[in-house]
Amino acid sequence: QIPLSPDDIAALPGMYIFGSGANQQIEVTARQGQLTWTRKASMGRPLFHLGNREFYPCGAPAARIRFREAAGAIEMTVHDPDLVLTAERSESK
């Protein structure tokens, strides 16, 4: 696991929305330099950083979760192994 920069720890947490349903939200939280990925109504999974804002969730080493800045917003894509979803971070807290 590659340590996250302080900039990434500050930039990546938030609520990522990929649909209108209550369970179509993913919350990314940071605690002590570790990000956790939690889909609404499910258990959170620690994310292991591979570098360049690319991660895999605990228990799913083939999956990839990538974050990038797009048009001033943070976008998350999930590949397991193909593209599964794309979500943009909500600006409301």
Phi, psi and omega in degrees: 000135179263130179299146176277146175284156175303326178296317179292321179299325179280327189274329191273328181298150178152184179260124180252126186251131177231012177183182183265349181286155181300329180266013179256043177225140178235126177258128175252123180239158178236136176211120179053044176078005181246129175270145175235138184249119183227117172280138182310138178069024176220174179280144177285153177233130173298146177255135178256121186281129178257353184111156177053040179058034176244135186223165163230145181278149177307130179088356181221068185295342178275340180283152177228133175242121184239141177242140175210158175271131180220118179053042177080003179240160175267128180244139178243134172238144179242127178239126183216067348277342178275170179301126179254314179201159173232133180222147178251141180293132177285140180277343178279140183255000000 
